[in-house]
Amino acid sequence: MNVPWPTYLSEFIGTALLIGVGLSFVILDFGAGSPIVALLPDAEVRRALTGFLFGTTGALIAISYVGKISGAHINPVVTLAFHLKGKMSLRDTAGYIAAQFAGAIAGALPLLLWGNMGRSAGFGITVPGNGDTVWSALWGETVTTAALIIGLFIFLGHKRLRQFTPLFFPFLYALMVWLEGPLSGTSTNPARSVGPAVVAGVWTSWWIYFIGPLAGMFLGIGFHEFSWLKPFRIEVAKIYHFGHDRYGIFKKPRG
């Protein structure tokens, strides 16, 4: 059995880019001494901007050559959701998740180049907000991840919306980071939280960023299965470039 290493490598690169570029925006928008903080003193505006830029990073990865090869999941719960929908084998699901965590750590290492500015923002770590309980943060991660999965299934399952799926991410994350960011930092992605945690050496309430996204993923799948969304069928485990499957790992619809 041939192992599709190029797809795993592409997923590694895509996740590394999401963390390295996406969290650089976090540092620019919230790091001490950043000109953006002086230009936009309103933290709510900066949160929305950060979410939009982070989502835009993911969207650009999806439409890139890297996304063409791997499908640009760049998030373990997205890969697991595709697997539970029957669109990824167990082997490839495990390969993707391993690549995503490795890529997140590799992508977080260059964040050290931000020096004191990066350190002041924790290199983009996700931790519960000041004054908020871990349960508030857990609830926030669950709800935002459920929104991610439900929205993704709506776009991918609708023939007219499918081609616009990457455009969904900037606006979704702008809204989620603006509203929910103060509770948990709005991760929705265990790999995204692990990368900067390794670099910063901060693991405060780390379990929230595994349990919350997993719970949200199951809620999203359940809503898709037992609601009016069920006819929205996912064809392949990709965010874009739906017809490209050079290594034969993205499953077509059954029946």
N, C-alpha and C positions, 0 to 999 in steps of 0.2 A: 504494500500500500504506500503510494507516494504521499509524503507530507508536504502540503502547500506552504513551504517556508516563506516565499515572497509575500503572501498575504499576511502572515504573522509579522514579518518585518515591516510591512507597510502600516499595520496597525500600531506597532511599536513607534514608528516615526510620527504617525498622526497624533498619537497620544502625547508624545514628547513635545510636539509643536503646540498642542493645546495648552499644556502646562507652562512651557517656557514663554510663549507669547501671551496667552490669556492671563497668566498671573503677573506678567510684567505690567499689564494694564491695571491690575489691582494695586501694585506697588506705586505706579505713576499717579493713580487717583487718590491714594490714601497714605503714601509714605511721607515721613517727616522731611520737610524741605523741598517737596515736589512743587514745581510751578503750577501744576493743575490744582492743587489745594488752594493756592492763593487766588487763582483765576476763577475757580468755582467753589466758594466757601460753603455752599449748601451741601451737606452730606447726602441728602436724599437725591439731589440731582446727580451727584457723583456716583451714587450706587446704581442709579438707572443707566448712566453712561457706561459704567464698568460692566454691568450685565449685558448691555448691547454689544460692547466690544468683545466680550468673552464669547457671546453667542455668534458674533460675526466671525471670530477665529474658527470656531467649529464649522460654520457654514463654508468658509473658504477651504478648509481641509476636505470637506465632503465633496466639493466640486473639483478638487485637484487630482493630479495623477495618483497620489497616494490613496485618495478616497476611491478612485476608480478601481484600484486593485483590491483593497480590503473592505470597501463598503463604508468606511469611516464610522464605525461604532463609537470608538474612543471612550467607552464607558462600559464597565463590566455588567451593569444591570441592563443596558440596552442589548448587549450580546446574549445575556441569559434570557431576556424576554423573547428574542428571536428564536432561541433554542426551544423554549417552552411552546412557541407557536409552530414548532416543527420545521423551522427554516435553517437550522444549523445542527450539524452532528455534535455529539458529546465531545469527540476529539477536537474538533475545530473550536468549539466553545471554550474548552480548557486552554487551547493554544492562544486564542484571542485574549482571554482574561489574563493569562501569564504575560503576554506581550504588553497589555495595557498597564499593568502594575509596573513592569520593568521600564516601560516608556515614560510613565509618570515620574519615576525617580530620576531617570536620565534627564528628562526635561526640566526638572526642578533644580538640578545642580548648577546650570548657568545663572540661576537667579541670585546666586552668591555674588555675582559681579555687580549687583546693585548696591552692595556694601551696606552702609548705615541706613540708607533710605529703605532698602529691602528688609533689613533687620527690624526697623521700626514698624513695618507692616507685617512682621512675622513671615516674610516671604510668601504671603498669600495663604497662610494656614486657615483652616476652618475650625472655629471653636464657638461654643455657645456665647451669646451676647452678654454683656454686663447686666446683672440683675435678672437675667432669665434663667429658669431652671433647665436642667438637662431634658426634662420631659417636654418643655416648650420647643426646644431645639429638635428633639426627636420627632415631634408632631410636625414641625416645619419641614424637615427633610422628607418625611413620609408624604405630605401633601404635595410638595413641589415635584417630587419624583413621580408621583401618580399623574400630575399634570403633564409632565414631560412624556410619559409613556402613552397616555391617552391622546395627546396632541400628535405625537409621532404616528400612532396607529391611524388617526383620522386622515392625516396627510398621505401616508403611504398606502392606505386602503382606498383612497378616492382617486379614480383615474385622472380627473382633471386637476386635482391638487398635487398629485405625486411629484410632478416635475418642479414644484415650488417648495418642496420639503426643506431644503437648506435655509430658505428665507424665514422659516418658522422660528429658528433658534435665536436670532438677535432680539426679536420682539418678545419672545417668551422669557428669555433670561433678563432682559431689561425690566420686565414687569416683576418677575420673581425676586430678583436681587433687591429691587426697590422696596417691595412689600415685606419679604421674608428675611432679607439679609441680616437685619439686626438680631434675629433669633438664633440663627445657626451659621450664617455666612453663605447659605445657599450653595451647597455642594452638588447634591443629586448624583454624585459620582464618587464611589469609594477610591478609585485610583487618583482622582483629582485631589482628594484629601490626604492620601498617603504620601504623594510626592513631596509637597512642602513640609509635611510633618517630619519626614526623614531629614530634610535639609535644616529645618529650624530646631529639630530635637524636641518638639513640643507635641505631646500626645494627649492633651486634655480631652477627656470624654470621647476618645477616638471611636469607641464602639457605636456611637450615634450615627457615624457616617458610613457604617456598614448596615446596621439594622434598619435605619430609617429608609435609605434607598431601596433595600430589599423589600421592605413592607410596602413602600410606594409602588414598586414594580408589580407586586402581586395584586395590589388594589387596582392598578391600571389594567392589568390583564383580566382581572375579574369583571371590571366594568365593561371592557370590550366584549367579553364572552356573554355576559348576561344583560345586555342593554341593546338599544337600537343601533349600536355601533357594530354588532356582530357581522352584518353583511359587508363591512369594510374589510376585505381580505388582504392580508399582507402577502405579496407575491414572492419577493426575495428579501434576504437579510441585508439590504443595502439602503443607504440614505439618498444616493444619487447614482448615476451611471448604471441604471437597472439592467440594461442588456449585456453588460460586460461580466463574464464569468469564466475567465481564462483557465482557472484551476478547478472549476467544477465543484465549488463548495457551497454555493448559494442555491437552496432548494426551491424548485418551482411549486406551484399550487398542487395539492393532491386532488385526484379525481378529475 
